[in-house]
Amino acid sequence: MRLGTFNLMHGRSITDGLVETGRIGAAMAGLDADVLGLQEVDRAQPRSGHADLTRLAADALGAGHAMFVPAVVGTPGEAFRAATDADADGADPHYGVALISRFPVLEWRITRLPAAPLRAPILIPGPPKRPAPANAGPTRMRMMLLDDEPRVLLAAVVATPIGRMTIATTHLSFVPGWNVRQLQLVRRALRALPAPRVLLADLNLPGGLPRLFSGWHRLAGVPTYPSPAPQVQFDHVLADRRGFERLPRVVDVASPRLPFSDHRPLIVTLRGRPGTLSLD
């Protein structure tokens, strides 16, 4: 069973600034994940060619179960508003998270998380003014003062080879402290769903902090950001301590560099009998 998380950055390359659906689909197929949580996902956005990136990824993985939930309507960094459940099937530009599963999904659960009430500085990779040569060095980072966005937790009760379990994804705030508060809300919401429970997410919390603040096991410790030369792990696969003994062993961890996004995906393979699961 391969579980993964990936912040798409709406499929944009940080070397040429383009969003190409062909290379997104090829990259998704190469991940070969049975359940994949995606963050910074576009639907009907002009900047990504009005593509449905969730459907693109699901088709590439041969997954029959997929759900996209918008966190905002509009375009982050420009004009947007908080999404509601009524916006799920709208035609406006949407931006949010998605969960894709090759296994049957028995139930979907959505929990909306409020945005921080203040602006905060964030380092982001700046798009090049013109296409960069293939041998170009790492993209320069730039500081921006940004309004926080509302966030959303998407959870699924999934019929897996080990039985029924809960798998969820989210993308927490970049505002320090506020993301910890959101993580507590996430933990509380998931505890209402069946164990074992696994969270596939960009938590905007580095290294071992998610374990410290959630009490959940961290199944992989690999830097994932920034993608050209990762220095820090913001992307995590966490397992709730309640019920974790029913999960198979972690036998492989991968974080390949893909031709788009400022994050690398994190893929964890679990196989065989229950056993050693975590780093901590």
N, C-alpha and C positions, 0 to 999 in steps of 0.2 A: 504494500500500500504506500503510494507516494503522495505526500501532502506538501503543498507549497504556497508561498506568498510572494507577491510581486507588485511593487508600486510602478505602474506603467508610465507615469508622467505623460499621460494621454498619447503615448506611442511616439513622442517626439525624440528625434536623435539630438544629442548634444554636440555632435560633430558637424552635421550639415543642416540642422534645424528643421528637417522634413519629417512629415508623418506619412509613412508608406504602408498601406494595409498588407501588401505582399510580404514584407519582411516581418511585420507583426505576427501574421499567421504562421510563418515558417518558424519563428522563435517560439511561439506557444506550442506548436507541435513538438519541437525539440525538447521542451521541458518534460513532456510525457507524464504529467501529474494526474492522479486519479481525482483529487480534489484540489482546487486552486482558488485562493483568495486574491482578489485584485483590488488595488486602490488607485486613485486618480484616474478614474475611468470616464471617458467621454461617451455621450450618445447624442447624435444630431448636432454636434458642435462644428461650426464652420472651420475652426483651426485644425480639425482632424477629418476634414472632408465629409462631414455629416455621417460618418461611419458609426455603426453600432459595434463598439469594440468588444462588448460582452459576447455577442453572437459570433463575432469573428473568432474569438478565442475558443469558445465552446465548439464551434465547427472544426477548428484545427485540432482540438484534443479528442474529437469524436465523443463528446460528452452530451448526454441526453437531458441533463438537468442543469439549468443555469438561471440565475436571477440577478438583475441589476437594480440597485436602489439609489436614487439620486439623493445627495446631501444638499445640493443647491440647484436652483434653476437659474440659468445664465452662465457667465464665464468668470471663474475666479480671477482676481486681479483686474477685472473690468467692472461690469455691472452684474450683480446676482442678488438673489434672495434665498432665504431658507426654503428648502423643499418640504412638502407635506406628503402624506400617503396618497392624497388625491392627484399628485403630480406624476405618479408612477408611469402612467401610459400617455402622458402628454407629448405634444410634438415640439415643444420648446427645447432649446439646448439644455442638456442635463450633464451633471458631473457628480460622481459618487463612487460607490464600491460595488463589487460583484463577487459572487461565489459560483463556481462551476464544478459540477460533479459528474463523474462517470457512474457513480453508484446512485441508486434510487433515493430521492429526497422524500421523506414522509411528512415533513412539516417545515414551513418557513416562519421565521420570527424576526421582526424589525423593531429596533429600539433606537430612538433618536436622541442624540447627545447635544446639548447646547454649546454654542460657541463661547469662547472667552470674551469678556466684556471690554477688552482693551487690545490695542495694537501692539505688535512685538516685532523686533528685528529678526530677519532670517537670512541665512546665506543660501543663495541659489546659483546654479550654473547659468551663466549668461549665454544666450544663443549667438552664434557667430553672425557677423554682418553679411558674410558671403560664405558659400560652401568651403569647408576646410579641406586641405589635402589629406590623403589617407594616412600619412605619417605625422600628422599634427600632434602636438603634445596635449596634456590635459587641459580641458576647458577651464578658463578663469572663473572664479567665483565672484559674486557681487552681493552686497548687502542691500536688502530692501526692508522697509517698514510696512508691514502688511496687517490688514484686518483679518482676524481669525474667521474661519468658516464653521458653520454647524457641521456636526459629524453624525455618522450613522453606524450602528452595529447590525450586521446581517448574519443571522444564525440559521442553521439547517439541522434537522434531525435526519440522519443519513443511515440507510441500511447498508452496512459495510461487511466485508468478509468476516469480521470479528463480532458482528451483531450491530445493534442500534447504538449510535453515538451522536454527540453534538459536535458540529464543526462550524466555526464562525470566522468572520473577517471584519475588520474595521480599520480606520485610519484616524489616529488621535491627533489632537491639537499640537502645534509646534510651540505653544506658550508653556513655559516651564511651570509646573505646579498644577496648571489646569488639566494637562494630560494625565497627571496622577489621579486627579479627581474623576476624570472620565474613565480611567482604568478600573477604579473601584465600582463605578456604575456598570461597566461591562461585566465584571466578575459577578456582581449581584444578579444581573439579568440572565447570565448563562447558568447560574446555579439553579434556576427554575426549570432547566431542561435536562434531559437524561445524560448520565455519565456513561462512558468516559467523555470528557470535554476537551476540545483542542481549539486554540485560537491562532489563526493565521493572519498576521497583521503588521502594518507599519505603525508602531506605537510612538514614534518620535521620542523614545527613551532609549539611551544607549546601554549596551552590554548587559550587565546583570541587574539593572534597575527594575525592569519589569518583574523579575522574580522577587526582588525585595519588596515591591509595593503590592504585588498580587498574591504572593505565596505559592504561585504555580511553578511547575518545573519548566526550565528552559531546555528544549530538545536539541538546540544547535547554537554554537557560539562562533559565528563567522562574520567578519565585517562585510557590510553590504553597501556602504555609501562613503564617498561618491563613486559611481561605477567605474571610472577609468582606473582608479587606484584606491580601493576601499580602505578607510581608516576606522570606521565606527559602524556598529551594528544597530540600526534602527528597526530592521525588519526581523520579526520573531515568529517562532513556532513554539507556543506554550501549551502545556498540558496541566489540567487541574489535578491536584494531588488526590482529590476524591475520585476514585475510580481509575486512577492511572495504572494500577497494577494489572488491569485487563488489557492494556495496549501491548502490541508486539514490541520487540527490541528495535532500537534505532540501529540500522546497519550501514547507513550511508547518509552523508550530508553534502550537498552541492550548491554552489553559488556562481553559475557561469556568467561571463560578461556577454551581454546581448547588444545588438546594434542600435538600441534606443534606450531612453530613460536615464536618469541620474542615479537610479538604484540598480542593484543586481537582485535577481530573484533568489529566494532561499527555498531549497527543496530538501525534504527529509524523507528517507525511505525507511519504513518499518516492516519487519518480516519475522515470521516464526512465532515462537512461544513468548509470553510476557517475560520481561526481563529488565535489564538496565535501560532506562529511558533518557536520563537527563544529565546535564553538566552540573546541576545544582538542585 
